[in-house]
Amino acid sequence: MTSPSTRPVRTRYAPSPTGPQHIGGIHTALFAWLYARRHGGQFILRIEDTDQKRSVPGSVDLILQALDWLGMDIDEGPREGGEFGPYVQSERLALYQTWAAELVERGRAYKCFATPEELAEMRKLGAGYDRRYRDFPADRVSELEAQGLPFVIRFKMPLGGVTIGDDMIRGPVEFDNEQLQDAVLLKSDGYPTYHLAHIVDDHHMRISHVIRAIEWLPSFPLHIQIWRALGWNMPQYAHLPVLLNPNGKGKLSKRKQQFAEADGKNVPVLMHEFIDAGYLPGAVMNFLTNIGWNYGDDVEIFSTAQAIKRFDLKNVSLANSAYPIAKLDWLNSQYIQRAPADELCRLLKPILEAAGYAVDEKRLRQVIPLLRVRLKSTRDVAPMAGFFFADWASFEAPSADILIQRKMNRDSTADVLRGAMPVLQELESFSHDAQHSAVAAYAKTIGYKNGQVFGSLRAAVTGQKVSPPTFETMEILGKKESLRRVKLALQSISDSET
Ligand code: GLU
């Protein structure tokens, strides 16, 4: 047998397909993936659907969508295949049944015929299952079985002593065996429980490191005992801290909630909410990697490739982390500022198209430099810059209330716009710099602030209160179209007077 530390690294993400993918699960997946990539190992996706009542159709697609979107590539899984498949537990039932029977054979597990009523009685007494079938005579077991009574298979947990485990994050952990129950390994419908199934699979799939949420730590001694009873070489285990609600209280809820700490906003917790909200995958990866682990050197922005080079389970925090959602908006705007034009083009085009614009890619590339520093989310692109992609010929001048700037009125707005027209008309180069100097000089002569004059023009040519900067916008629209729009604005002001 190879020792755990020299085995080829193979980690897995083993979600139960119970609905939309929660960010907590993805955080676990990410750490398992980073560890595999750090060590040139393999990352496996395994679907743990042995609780048939909780399985929700379509969940696997959402899991794959989340991993794909974040760029966590999978080496083996239900879609990819692989030599240790199938990678869906409900397709491996015979294997669990064989090993459960083997444990019974070895005297390490037993058939238990306790009825639901009996179990309810025991629960009422508060001490859990009383092990009444643990030492039941073999001939009586055969009798009950012959009568066709349903049974489960339970593990014979040692009744005393301690189990010591080694956790990669917290070091040695010790448990009193007395505290543990004789857990069910195989249910009466022939489906295994998580306890048995994950061990059988991690063994057969040659998993070297089980990286999972801390909620499994209390069952760790049970799992260690099952590994021993099966006589298999145990992988190393790491129990990750969980994400807490943004206020640091309680585990991050499954449902979307409003939190005061996040300005009363709905906090995204499901992966598709991150996708829909217009976050960049790189920003979300950076955000998640930084929860419970940090890059070091006070560096907050790093690429996945950089994280892979440094990632180590030993530096994962022991404490659970409050969900630092406020960081995500900041990170996202940083990522938008730095994203290559190609990537932004690819991300923004479908959003504009979905908003009903016909997107000319050449124009989008002209507009992207104007948007970089202004977009908090890719979703902002349509309200901010959709007008570039609308049919210019059918541009409608905005109403007077959009055109009129602070401390101005109809007349002064009309004067300013009218006076600006020849200034722009005379320009030889219509570059934004040339426009800027000419219009700033013009503002000075007429005694208005730059903001008032630039703002009037901006509203005139975009029809919006919020948009990219005036002169960059006009440069893209061109002189003729810009002046046509200013003229339409003048018309709109005079129409509003009548
Ligand atoms: N199916 C288990 C869960 O979703 C997997 C835990 C593990 O990674 O072993 O919690």
Boltz pocket constraint, residues with backbone or C-beta under 6 A from the ligand:
constraints:
  - pocket:
      binder: B
      contacts: [[A, 12], [A, 13], [A, 14], [A, 15], [A, 16], [A, 48], [A, 194], [A, 198], [A, 210], [A, 211], [A, 212], [A, 213], [A, 216]]
      max_distance: 6.0
